[in-house]
Amino acid sequence: MKQALVVLFSLLSLTSIGHENHLSARMNEKITAPDRAATYASVFDELGLEMRGLSRSVYEYALRGMQKMPGARPVLSIVDMSQPSNRKRLYVIDLESRKLLFNTYVAHGRNSGVLLAEKFSNTNSSYQSSLGFYKTLGTYSGKHGLSLQLQGLERGFNDNAFSRAIVMHGASYVCEDIIKNTGRLGRSQGCPAISNAESKPIIQAIKGGSCLFIYYPDPTYLKTSSFLG
């Protein structure tokens, strides 16, 4: 009888401890959510992103939008179209490990502009880039080799991206030799094209549910985007 009581009390004790641990974990989740946001904000200064040409306001826009993407992987990619194409305007940031994974060149659509992208569209065959927040999907092998499918998340701005076949891919016209010869990168049909040399590691780093933000200081977009509001 005594032995049975000891076993019963032991089971009750373990159950109580397990319940307390579960409650503790739930409380930690609630506590760490704002802390995580503050930590991600501090990454901007830690990595010296302003020295690399990215403004704090663009970074804060990107974080704000990413936080409205449930379950987004903590790898944030920013294409800053306010910079010309001969600048390294793609930033891929691992927010958890607090590392700048890539800072490199990225092309815009041929009908968006020459050196600078100034016009944007969500329309098929426009050959223009589309602004806003995207979720990275899976990869496939196409005419440009390994390519990354993108889901545009903003109605009216980029939600036709998938049907327009707007993807991230490597391209021979994205390289410093082209810049030396023409003063700018070549242009895509609307895709955020990157260099062939870096396409595979970049795509592997950001695929599968991370956030991509393509920015330009367009007043209509900044005023009406549901991700920034």
N, C-alpha and C positions, 0 to 999 in steps of 0.2 A: 504493500500500500504506500509506504513512504517513498519507495522508488518511483511509483507511478506519479505521485505528487511532484517529485523533483522534475521529472520529465515534462509534466504539464506546465509548471512554472517556467521552465527553460524555454518552452515553445512560446508562451505568452510574452516572455521577455524579448525573444528574437523578433516576434511580430511587432512589438512596440518600437524596438530600435529601427526596424525596417521602415515603419510608418514615419518615424521622426526623420529618418534620412531622406525619405521621399519628400516630406514637407520642406526640409532644409534645401533640397535641390530645387524645388519649385520657387522658394523664396529667393535663392541665388539667381535664378533665371530672371526674376522681376528686377532684382537689384542690378544685374550686370547689363541689361539692355541699354539703359541710358549711359552707363559707363562705357559700353562698347562704342556707342555713337561718339562720345567725347574722345575716346582713344583713336578712332578713325580720323576725327578732325585734326588731331595733333600730328598725324602722319605727314601732313602737308609741310610743316616746318622741319620735322625730323629728316625728311628726304630732300629738303632744299628744292622743292618743286618750282618755287617762284624763280629761282636762279636758272631753271631749265625752261622758262618761258610760260609756265602755266600760272594763271592768276588764281588767287584764293577764291574769288567769287565763282569761277567756273568749277573749281574743285568742290566747293560747297553745294553748288547746284547738282553736281554728279552724285554726291553723297545723299542729298535730299531725295533724289529720284530713286536711287538704289534701295533706300529704306522703304520705298513703296512697292518693292518687288519681293513678295513673300518667298522665302527660301532661296534667295539669290546667294550664290557662292561669293565669298569675300575677296573676289578678284575684280577690281574695277578698271575698266578701260575707258579712256577719254580721248576723243578726237576733237581737237580745238581748231575749228575751221576759221576762227578769227585770225589765225596765223597763216602766212603764205605757205605754199606747198614745198618751198625750198628750206623750210624749217622742220625740225623734228617735233611734230605736233601730235603724235600718238604716244600716250602714256598708259602703261599697263602696270597696275599697282596691286601687290598682294597685301591686303590690309591686315591680315592676321600675322604674317611674318614681318610686316612693316618693311617691305622691300620694293624698290622700283625694278620691276622685272625687265621692262623694255621702255626706251624712249627713242622713237625712231620716226621715219618718214611714212606718210600715208597719202594716197592720191584722192582727189575728188572727181566728180563727174565732169565730163567734157563740156556740158552745157551749163555748168554751175559757174564757170569763170576760167580765167587763164592761170595767172599766178595765184590769185585769190579766189576762193569760192564766195560768190555773192548772191547766187540764185539757187533756190532749193525747190524740190517738187516731190510729190507722192504719186505722180502719174506715170503709167506705163509708157515706155519709149521716150520719156523726157530726157534721158541721159543726164539727169541731175541727181546730186546727192540729196538725201532726206535727213532732216534734223530729228533729234529726240532720243528717247531711250529704247534700247533693244535688249532682248534676251538672247544669249548665244544658245544655239541648238547643237545638233550633231554635225559630223563631217562627212564628206564624200569626195571621191576622186573624179574631177571633171577635166575640161580642156585646159584649165590653169593648174592642174595637179590637185593637191590636197586643198579643199575649200571648206569654209565654215558657214553653215546656214544661220540666218538671223531672223528673228521674229520682231517686227516693229510693234511697239506697244502703245503708240499714240495715234489715236484716230484723227485722220485728216492730215497728219504730218508724215507718218512712216508706216502705217498699218498695211500698206500694199507692198511692203518690202519683199515678202516671201513670194508673192505672185509675180513681182518684177524680177525675181532671181537676184536680188541684192544680197551678195555674200561677201565674206572676207576671203581674199585669195592673193597669191603671189603674182607679180607682174614684172616683166623685164624693164618696163618704163619707170619703175620706182627704184632709183639708184642714184648715187652721187655723180656718176659719169653723165647722166642725163642733165642733172642740175648744172654741171660744169659747162656743158655744151649749149644749153638753152636758157639757163637761169631759173628753171622750174622743173617739176616732175612732169611726166606724161599724165594723161587723164584717162579715167575709166568710163564705163557706161552708167555710172552711178554707184558702183561698189567702193567700199573703203579698201582699196588695193594696197598691199604692202610689198616689200622686196621679196624676191624669190629666196634669197639667202636666209631671211628671218621668218618666212611664212609658216614653216612647220612648227618651230618652237613657240611662236606666238599663238598659233591656232590651238596647239596642244595645251597651252597654259590657260586659255580663256574659254574653251569649249564647255558645253554641258551645263548651262544655267547661270552664267555670270552676267554682269551688267556692262553694256556698251553704251556710252553716251556720246552722241555727235552734236557738238555745240557750235552755234554762231549767234551773235547778239541781235537776232531778229526780234523786233519789238512785238510782233504778233505772236510769235512762238513763246517768248518769255511771259507774255501777259496771259495767254490762254492755255498753256500746258498744264494738264491735270497733275503731272508729276512734280511740277515746281510750285503749284498753288498750295 
